[in-house]
Amino acid sequence: MLRRQRITGTRIVKVSFILPGDDPRLPAAVVGDFNDWDPTADRFRRRSNGTASAVLSLEAGLHYRFRYRSADGRWFNDDEADGYEANVHGSVDCIVVP
């Protein structure tokens, strides 16, 4: 799930990438254009509300590709992404437009 919060007076949107806290693919990270596809940059953190999330500040209106990567190296997508596009690796990336 994706949740957005615009930062007043800026072009920045805080985007929360959210998974259920009991998702069997955790631990995981959100990787994409915004962090040079680095699986160590933005890891999900467990929250007190029973979810796990990673929160990133992204520029509004841009088009970002992303996927999730589990600690054991499996890639998976967000079922509620803004869209999907094929990538050069033969799979599909998620799209988020903050």
A tleap script that builds the chain and sets N, CA, C and O, in Angstrom:
source leaprc.protein.ff14SB
mol = sequence {
  NMET LEU ARG ARG GLN ARG ILE THR GLY THR
  ARG ILE VAL LYS VAL SER PHE ILE LEU PRO
  GLY ASP ASP PRO ARG LEU PRO ALA ALA VAL
  VAL GLY ASP PHE ASN ASP TRP ASP PRO THR
  ALA ASP ARG PHE ARG ARG ARG SER ASN GLY
  THR ALA SER ALA VAL LEU SER LEU GLU ALA
  GLY LEU HIE TYR ARG PHE ARG TYR ARG SER
  ALA ASP GLY ARG TRP PHE ASN ASP ASP GLU
  ALA ASP GLY TYR GLU ALA ASN VAL HIE GLY
  SER VAL ASP CYS ILE VAL VAL CPRO
}
set mol.1.N position { 0.841 -1.165 0.000 }
set mol.1.CA position { 0.000 0.000 0.000 }
set mol.1.C position { 0.893 1.237 0.000 }
set mol.1.O position { 1.972 1.232 0.593 }
set mol.2.N position { 0.446 2.275 -0.654 }
set mol.2.CA position { 1.161 3.546 -0.693 }
set mol.2.C position { 0.312 4.618 -0.022 }
set mol.2.O position { -0.894 4.709 -0.252 }
set mol.3.N position { 0.952 5.417 0.800 }
set mol.3.CA position { 0.269 6.552 1.430 }
set mol.3.C position { 1.141 7.782 1.185 }
set mol.3.O position { 2.367 7.714 1.266 }
set mol.4.N position { 0.493 8.899 0.885 }
set mol.4.CA position { 1.218 10.135 0.564 }
set mol.4.C position { 0.837 11.267 1.499 }
set mol.4.O position { -0.307 11.371 1.939 }
set mol.5.N position { 1.829 12.127 1.799 }
set mol.5.CA position { 1.570 13.328 2.583 }
set mol.5.C position { 2.414 14.455 1.999 }
set mol.5.O position { 3.643 14.414 2.049 }
set mol.6.N position { 1.748 15.450 1.450 }
set mol.6.CA position { 2.435 16.596 0.853 }
set mol.6.C position { 3.013 17.474 1.951 }
set mol.6.O position { 2.350 17.741 2.953 }
set mol.7.N position { 4.249 17.922 1.763 }
set mol.7.CA position { 4.878 18.844 2.705 }
set mol.7.C position { 4.508 20.259 2.260 }
set mol.7.O position { 4.914 20.704 1.187 }
set mol.8.N position { 3.749 20.952 3.078 }
set mol.8.CA position { 3.212 22.267 2.752 }
set mol.8.C position { 4.319 23.222 2.312 }
set mol.8.O position { 5.370 23.318 2.947 }
set mol.9.N position { 4.056 23.925 1.206 }
set mol.9.CA position { 4.982 24.943 0.715 }
set mol.9.C position { 6.166 24.385 -0.045 }
set mol.9.O position { 7.092 25.130 -0.366 }
set mol.10.N position { 6.163 23.084 -0.345 }
set mol.10.CA position { 7.279 22.468 -1.078 }
set mol.10.C position { 6.739 21.598 -2.205 }
set mol.10.O position { 5.530 21.411 -2.346 }
set mol.11.N position { 7.651 21.078 -2.994 }
set mol.11.CA position { 7.304 20.093 -4.026 }
set mol.11.C position { 7.612 18.682 -3.533 }
set mol.11.O position { 7.712 17.752 -4.334 }
set mol.12.N position { 7.760 18.522 -2.229 }
set mol.12.CA position { 8.117 17.230 -1.638 }
set mol.12.C position { 6.870 16.537 -1.093 }
set mol.12.O position { 6.017 17.152 -0.453 }
set mol.13.N position { 6.797 15.237 -1.370 }
set mol.13.CA position { 5.732 14.397 -0.847 }
set mol.13.C position { 6.392 13.254 -0.078 }
set mol.13.O position { 7.272 12.572 -0.602 }
set mol.14.N position { 5.963 13.053 1.161 }
set mol.14.CA position { 6.425 11.894 1.915 }
set mol.14.C position { 5.570 10.711 1.487 }
set mol.14.O position { 4.353 10.712 1.669 }
set mol.15.N position { 6.216 9.710 0.919 }
set mol.15.CA position { 5.511 8.516 0.460 }
set mol.15.C position { 5.847 7.379 1.414 }
set mol.15.O position { 7.014 7.042 1.616 }
set mol.16.N position { 4.806 6.794 1.997 }
set mol.16.CA position { 4.971 5.634 2.875 }
set mol.16.C position { 4.660 4.387 2.072 }
set mol.16.O position { 3.557 4.239 1.546 }
set mol.17.N position { 5.629 3.489 1.977 }
set mol.17.CA position { 5.467 2.189 1.360 }
set mol.17.C position { 5.149 1.245 2.518 }
set mol.17.O position { 5.956 1.110 3.437 }
set mol.18.N position { 3.986 0.591 2.489 }
set mol.18.CA position { 3.491 -0.125 3.667 }
set mol.18.C position { 3.174 -1.582 3.322 }
set mol.18.O position { 2.553 -1.879 2.301 }
set mol.19.N position { 3.619 -2.479 4.203 }
set mol.19.CA position { 3.291 -3.904 4.123 }
set mol.19.C position { 2.702 -4.340 5.455 }
set mol.19.O position { 2.987 -3.725 6.482 }
set mol.20.N position { 1.887 -5.390 5.458 }
set mol.20.CA position { 1.426 -5.927 6.745 }
set mol.20.C position { 2.627 -6.409 7.556 }
set mol.20.O position { 3.562 -6.988 7.002 }
set mol.21.N position { 2.600 -6.174 8.842 }
set mol.21.CA position { 3.730 -6.546 9.696 }
set mol.21.C position { 4.004 -8.032 9.734 }
set mol.21.O position { 5.112 -8.447 10.073 }
set mol.22.N position { 3.006 -8.849 9.389 }
set mol.22.CA position { 3.201 -10.294 9.394 }
set mol.22.C position { 3.486 -10.846 7.996 }
set mol.22.O position { 3.423 -12.058 7.790 }
set mol.23.N position { 3.796 -9.977 7.038 }
set mol.23.CA position { 4.103 -10.427 5.679 }
set mol.23.C position { 5.301 -11.375 5.725 }
set mol.23.O position { 6.342 -11.007 6.268 }
set mol.24.N position { 5.185 -12.582 5.174 }
set mol.24.CA position { 6.275 -13.548 5.255 }
set mol.24.C position { 7.519 -13.157 4.466 }
set mol.24.O position { 8.572 -13.774 4.625 }
set mol.25.N position { 7.408 -12.129 3.609 }
set mol.25.CA position { 8.576 -11.683 2.828 }
set mol.25.C position { 9.464 -10.707 3.597 }
set mol.25.O position { 10.538 -10.341 3.119 }
set mol.26.N position { 9.028 -10.285 4.772 }
set mol.26.CA position { 9.845 -9.406 5.610 }
set mol.26.C position { 10.935 -10.235 6.281 }
set mol.26.O position { 10.709 -11.409 6.578 }
set mol.27.N position { 12.095 -9.668 6.525 }
set mol.27.CA position { 12.496 -8.280 6.259 }
set mol.27.C position { 12.688 -8.035 4.763 }
set mol.27.O position { 13.012 -8.941 3.995 }
set mol.28.N position { 12.474 -6.779 4.383 }
set mol.28.CA position { 12.554 -6.377 2.981 }
set mol.28.C position { 12.940 -4.908 2.898 }
set mol.28.O position { 13.042 -4.210 3.907 }
set mol.29.N position { 13.153 -4.459 1.663 }
set mol.29.CA position { 13.489 -3.057 1.413 }
set mol.29.C position { 12.723 -2.593 0.188 }
set mol.29.O position { 12.335 -3.398 -0.658 }
set mol.30.N position { 12.511 -1.290 0.100 }
set mol.30.CA position { 11.958 -0.693 -1.113 }
set mol.30.C position { 13.155 -0.149 -1.890 }
set mol.30.O position { 13.978 0.596 -1.357 }
set mol.31.N position { 13.229 -0.538 -3.153 }
set mol.31.CA position { 14.351 -0.126 -3.996 }
set mol.31.C position { 13.800 0.445 -5.294 }
set mol.31.O position { 12.758 0.009 -5.782 }
set mol.32.N position { 14.502 1.416 -5.844 }
set mol.32.CA position { 14.004 2.025 -7.071 }
set mol.32.C position { 14.902 3.125 -7.578 }
set mol.32.O position { 16.041 3.286 -7.140 }
set mol.33.N position { 14.351 3.887 -8.528 }
set mol.33.CA position { 15.083 5.008 -9.121 }
set mol.33.C position { 15.584 5.986 -8.060 }
set mol.33.O position { 16.662 6.563 -8.202 }
set mol.34.N position { 14.811 6.166 -7.017 }
set mol.34.CA position { 15.091 7.171 -5.990 }
set mol.34.C position { 16.275 6.802 -5.093 }
set mol.34.O position { 16.793 7.670 -4.391 }
set mol.35.N position { 16.714 5.555 -5.096 }
set mol.35.CA position { 17.873 5.164 -4.267 }
set mol.35.C position { 18.869 4.313 -5.049 }
set mol.35.O position { 19.601 3.510 -4.471 }
set mol.36.N position { 18.891 4.495 -6.361 }
set mol.36.CA position { 19.812 3.770 -7.253 }
set mol.36.C position { 19.704 2.258 -7.108 }
set mol.36.O position { 20.686 1.535 -7.271 }
set mol.37.N position { 18.475 1.783 -6.794 }
set mol.37.CA position { 18.196 0.345 -6.678 }
set mol.37.C position { 19.084 -0.324 -5.634 }
set mol.37.O position { 19.497 -1.471 -5.803 }
set mol.38.N position { 19.372 0.391 -4.571 }
set mol.38.CA position { 20.217 -0.119 -3.475 }
set mol.38.C position { 19.344 -0.809 -2.425 }
set mol.38.O position { 18.578 -0.136 -1.735 }
set mol.39.N position { 19.439 -2.138 -2.287 }
set mol.39.CA position { 18.587 -2.860 -1.336 }
set mol.39.C position { 18.935 -2.633 0.136 }
set mol.39.O position { 18.247 -3.142 1.020 }
set mol.40.N position { 19.980 -1.885 0.399 }
set mol.40.CA position { 20.321 -1.581 1.791 }
set mol.40.C position { 19.907 -0.170 2.195 }
set mol.40.O position { 20.028 0.197 3.364 }
set mol.41.N position { 19.420 0.628 1.240 }
set mol.41.CA position { 19.163 2.046 1.497 }
set mol.41.C position { 17.883 2.314 2.281 }
set mol.41.O position { 17.886 3.129 3.204 }
set mol.42.N position { 16.796 1.644 1.931 }
set mol.42.CA position { 15.489 1.970 2.513 }
set mol.42.C position { 14.757 0.693 2.939 }
set mol.42.O position { 13.916 0.168 2.209 }
set mol.43.N position { 15.091 0.219 4.107 }
set mol.43.CA position { 14.499 -1.011 4.628 }
set mol.43.C position { 13.193 -0.722 5.356 }
set mol.43.O position { 13.002 0.339 5.951 }
set mol.44.N position { 12.305 -1.704 5.284 }
set mol.44.CA position { 11.053 -1.601 6.028 }
set mol.44.C position { 11.347 -1.717 7.524 }
set mol.44.O position { 12.195 -2.500 7.952 }
set mol.45.N position { 10.619 -0.912 8.305 }
set mol.45.CA position { 10.720 -0.967 9.762 }
set mol.45.C position { 9.349 -1.339 10.308 }
set mol.45.O position { 8.322 -0.843 9.846 }
set mol.46.N position { 9.355 -2.210 11.284 }
set mol.46.CA position { 8.087 -2.614 11.909 }
set mol.46.C position { 7.562 -1.455 12.753 }
set mol.46.O position { 8.321 -0.787 13.455 }
set mol.47.N position { 6.263 -1.231 12.674 }
set mol.47.CA position { 5.598 -0.142 13.389 }
set mol.47.C position { 4.697 -0.708 14.473 }
set mol.47.O position { 4.310 -1.876 14.424 }
set mol.48.N position { 4.367 0.120 15.446 }
set mol.48.CA position { 3.520 -0.317 16.567 }
set mol.48.C position { 2.086 -0.607 16.141 }
set mol.48.O position { 1.342 -1.243 16.888 }
set mol.49.N position { 1.683 -0.152 14.950 }
set mol.49.CA position { 0.317 -0.386 14.480 }
set mol.49.C position { 0.156 -1.708 13.733 }
set mol.49.O position { -0.892 -1.955 13.135 }
set mol.50.N position { 1.177 -2.557 13.761 }
set mol.50.CA position { 1.089 -3.865 13.129 }
set mol.50.C position { 1.501 -3.899 11.669 }
set mol.50.O position { 1.319 -4.916 10.998 }
set mol.51.N position { 2.053 -2.802 11.168 }
set mol.51.CA position { 2.527 -2.766 9.783 }
set mol.51.C position { 4.046 -2.632 9.779 }
set mol.51.O position { 4.683 -2.482 10.822 }
set mol.52.N position { 4.597 -2.691 8.586 }
set mol.52.CA position { 6.009 -2.372 8.368 }
set mol.52.C position { 6.023 -1.338 7.253 }
set mol.52.O position { 5.250 -1.448 6.301 }
set mol.53.N position { 6.884 -0.343 7.356 }
set mol.53.CA position { 6.897 0.693 6.326 }
set mol.53.C position { 8.286 1.267 6.123 }
set mol.53.O position { 9.167 1.169 6.977 }
set mol.54.N position { 8.441 1.867 4.958 }
set mol.54.CA position { 9.604 2.667 4.623 }
set mol.54.C position { 9.053 3.987 4.110 }
set mol.54.O position { 8.161 3.996 3.261 }
set mol.55.N position { 9.569 5.094 4.608 }
set mol.55.CA position { 9.052 6.416 4.244 }
set mol.55.C position { 10.145 7.179 3.510 }
set mol.55.O position { 11.259 7.325 4.013 }
set mol.56.N position { 9.817 7.662 2.319 }
set mol.56.CA position { 10.772 8.409 1.508 }
set mol.56.C position { 10.191 9.763 1.138 }
set mol.56.O position { 8.981 9.895 0.955 }
set mol.57.N position { 11.046 10.766 1.027 }
set mol.57.CA position { 10.651 12.091 0.559 }
set mol.57.C position { 10.974 12.178 -0.924 }
set mol.57.O position { 12.139 12.127 -1.318 }
set mol.58.N position { 9.927 12.311 -1.751 }
set mol.58.CA position { 10.078 12.323 -3.200 }
set mol.58.C position { 9.494 13.606 -3.778 }
set mol.58.O position { 8.590 14.209 -3.199 }
set mol.59.N position { 10.026 14.013 -4.930 }
set mol.59.CA position { 9.532 15.228 -5.565 }
set mol.59.C position { 8.181 14.963 -6.231 }
set mol.59.O position { 8.016 13.981 -6.955 }
set mol.60.N position { 7.237 15.836 -5.980 }
set mol.60.CA position { 5.878 15.695 -6.520 }
set mol.60.C position { 5.888 15.716 -8.041 }
set mol.60.O position { 6.664 16.438 -8.665 }
set mol.61.N position { 5.011 14.910 -8.620 }
set mol.61.CA position { 4.780 14.932 -10.051 }
set mol.61.C position { 5.747 14.126 -10.894 }
set mol.61.O position { 5.519 13.957 -12.092 }
set mol.62.N position { 6.820 13.622 -10.303 }
set mol.62.CA position { 7.755 12.817 -11.074 }
set mol.62.C position { 7.284 11.367 -11.107 }
set mol.62.O position { 6.387 10.979 -10.359 }
set mol.63.N position { 7.883 10.589 -11.964 }
set mol.63.CA position { 7.520 9.200 -12.227 }
set mol.63.C position { 8.685 8.344 -11.724 }
set mol.63.O position { 9.794 8.443 -12.249 }
set mol.64.N position { 8.445 7.511 -10.719 }
set mol.64.CA position { 9.500 6.676 -10.143 }
set mol.64.C position { 9.161 5.203 -10.318 }
set mol.64.O position { 8.018 4.792 -10.123 }
set mol.65.N position { 10.164 4.412 -10.687 }
set mol.65.CA position { 10.042 2.955 -10.731 }
set mol.65.C position { 10.533 2.404 -9.399 }
set mol.65.O position { 11.477 2.931 -8.809 }
set mol.66.N position { 9.885 1.336 -8.929 }
set mol.66.CA position { 10.340 0.696 -7.694 }
set mol.66.C position { 9.867 -0.745 -7.640 }
set mol.66.O position { 8.974 -1.158 -8.379 }
set mol.67.N position { 10.488 -1.494 -6.747 }
set mol.67.CA position { 10.057 -2.854 -6.401 }
set mol.67.C position { 10.466 -3.080 -4.950 }
set mol.67.O position { 11.192 -2.280 -4.361 }
set mol.68.N position { 9.991 -4.171 -4.395 }
set mol.68.CA position { 10.413 -4.576 -3.063 }
set mol.68.C position { 11.365 -5.757 -3.202 }
set mol.68.O position { 11.238 -6.568 -4.120 }
set mol.69.N position { 12.323 -5.844 -2.277 }
set mol.69.CA position { 13.279 -6.951 -2.301 }
set mol.69.C position { 13.399 -7.519 -0.901 }
set mol.69.O position { 13.729 -6.810 0.050 }
set mol.70.N position { 13.127 -8.803 -0.789 }
set mol.70.CA position { 13.227 -9.465 0.513 }
set mol.70.C position { 14.693 -9.704 0.858 }
set mol.70.O position { 15.565 -9.622 -0.007 }
set mol.71.N position { 14.954 -10.000 2.120 }
set mol.71.CA position { 16.325 -10.213 2.582 }
set mol.71.C position { 16.991 -11.397 1.883 }
set mol.71.O position { 18.216 -11.443 1.768 }
set mol.72.N position { 16.183 -12.353 1.417 }
set mol.72.CA position { 16.761 -13.511 0.725 }
set mol.72.C position { 16.886 -13.286 -0.787 }
set mol.72.O position { 17.177 -14.225 -1.529 }
set mol.73.N position { 16.668 -12.042 -1.249 }
set mol.73.CA position { 16.910 -11.692 -2.640 }
set mol.73.C position { 15.725 -11.819 -3.579 }
set mol.73.O position { 15.884 -11.612 -4.782 }
set mol.74.N position { 14.542 -12.150 -3.075 }
set mol.74.CA position { 13.354 -12.247 -3.932 }
set mol.74.C position { 12.769 -10.862 -4.174 }
set mol.74.O position { 12.663 -10.050 -3.255 }
set mol.75.N position { 12.388 -10.600 -5.437 }
set mol.75.CA position { 11.747 -9.344 -5.815 }
set mol.75.C position { 10.240 -9.536 -5.798 }
set mol.75.O position { 9.742 -10.595 -6.180 }
set mol.76.N position { 9.503 -8.508 -5.354 }
set mol.76.CA position { 8.048 -8.550 -5.427 }
set mol.76.C position { 7.501 -7.140 -5.566 }
set mol.76.O position { 8.179 -6.157 -5.268 }
set mol.77.N position { 6.252 -7.066 -6.027 }
set mol.77.CA position { 5.636 -5.781 -6.343 }
set mol.77.C position { 4.538 -5.411 -5.364 }
set mol.77.O position { 4.044 -6.248 -4.609 }
set mol.78.N position { 4.170 -4.146 -5.393 }
set mol.78.CA position { 3.073 -3.629 -4.587 }
set mol.78.C position { 1.793 -3.723 -5.411 }
set mol.78.O position { 1.714 -3.182 -6.513 }
set mol.79.N position { 0.796 -4.411 -4.872 }
set mol.79.CA position { -0.467 -4.598 -5.588 }
set mol.79.C position { -1.251 -3.296 -5.770 }
set mol.79.O position { -2.190 -3.254 -6.564 }
set mol.80.N position { -0.882 -2.239 -5.051 }
set mol.80.CA position { -1.609 -0.974 -5.135 }
set mol.80.C position { -0.756 0.159 -5.696 }
set mol.80.O position { -0.999 1.328 -5.396 }
set mol.81.N position { 0.248 -0.187 -6.515 }
set mol.81.CA position { 1.090 0.832 -7.150 }
set mol.81.C position { 0.253 1.664 -8.113 }
set mol.81.O position { -0.836 1.256 -8.517 }
set mol.82.N position { 0.770 2.833 -8.476 }
set mol.82.CA position { 0.063 3.712 -9.409 }
set mol.82.C position { 0.032 3.136 -10.824 }
set mol.82.O position { -0.824 3.505 -11.628 }
set mol.83.N position { 0.948 2.250 -11.121 }
set mol.83.CA position { 1.015 1.622 -12.436 }
set mol.83.C position { 2.147 0.615 -12.459 }
set mol.83.O position { 2.821 0.383 -11.455 }
set mol.84.N position { 2.341 0.021 -13.631 }
set mol.84.CA position { 3.370 -1.005 -13.798 }
set mol.84.C position { 3.968 -0.858 -15.187 }
set mol.84.O position { 3.269 -0.531 -16.146 }
set mol.85.N position { 5.289 -1.106 -15.284 }
set mol.85.CA position { 5.961 -1.037 -16.583 }
set mol.85.C position { 6.982 -2.163 -16.662 }
set mol.85.O position { 7.655 -2.479 -15.681 }
set mol.86.N position { 7.088 -2.763 -17.845 }
set mol.86.CA position { 8.094 -3.798 -18.068 }
set mol.86.C position { 9.487 -3.183 -17.923 }
set mol.86.O position { 9.707 -2.016 -18.246 }
set mol.87.N position { 10.411 -3.994 -17.431 }
set mol.87.CA position { 11.789 -3.523 -17.307 }
set mol.87.C position { 12.710 -4.339 -18.212 }
set mol.87.O position { 12.266 -5.302 -18.837 }
set mol.88.N position { 13.971 -3.968 -18.287 }
set mol.88.CA position { 14.934 -4.620 -19.173 }
set mol.88.C position { 15.340 -6.008 -18.680 }
set mol.88.O position { 16.043 -6.728 -19.388 }
set mol.89.N position { 14.913 -6.392 -17.488 }
set mol.89.CA position { 15.268 -7.689 -16.916 }
set mol.89.C position { 14.199 -8.741 -17.173 }
set mol.89.O position { 14.325 -9.872 -16.704 }
set mol.90.N position { 13.154 -8.389 -17.905 }
set mol.90.CA position { 12.108 -9.347 -18.220 }
set mol.90.C position { 11.023 -9.455 -17.172 }
set mol.90.O position { 10.194 -10.363 -17.229 }
set mol.91.N position { 11.018 -8.548 -16.224 }
set mol.91.CA position { 9.965 -8.530 -15.216 }
set mol.91.C position { 9.261 -7.175 -15.265 }
set mol.91.O position { 9.418 -6.432 -16.234 }
set mol.92.N position { 8.499 -6.853 -14.246 }
set mol.92.CA position { 7.697 -5.630 -14.235 }
set mol.92.C position { 8.022 -4.814 -13.003 }
set mol.92.O position { 8.084 -5.347 -11.896 }
set mol.93.N position { 8.233 -3.514 -13.194 }
set mol.93.CA position { 8.446 -2.579 -12.095 }
set mol.93.C position { 7.133 -1.906 -11.723 }
set mol.93.O position { 6.251 -1.730 -12.564 }
set mol.94.N position { 7.015 -1.534 -10.463 }
set mol.94.CA position { 5.904 -0.707 -10.000 }
set mol.94.C position { 6.219 0.751 -10.325 }
set mol.94.O position { 7.380 1.125 -10.487 }
set mol.95.N position { 5.178 1.561 -10.416 }
set mol.95.CA position { 5.320 3.000 -10.638 }
set mol.95.C position { 4.629 3.730 -9.496 }
set mol.95.O position { 3.532 3.362 -9.077 }
set mol.96.N position { 5.296 4.778 -8.996 }
set mol.96.CA position { 4.668 5.691 -8.050 }
set mol.96.C position { 4.882 7.111 -8.584 }
set mol.96.O position { 5.970 7.468 -9.036 }
set mol.97.N position { 3.811 7.906 -8.516 }
set mol.97.CA position { 3.869 9.313 -8.920 }
set mol.97.C position { 3.379 10.114 -7.711 }
set mol.97.O position { 2.175 10.250 -7.489 }
set mol.98.N position { 4.328 10.641 -6.934 }
set mol.98.CA position { 3.914 11.399 -5.727 }
set mol.98.C position { 3.182 12.684 -6.066 }
set mol.98.O position { 2.776 13.419 -5.166 }
savepdb mol mol.pdb
quit
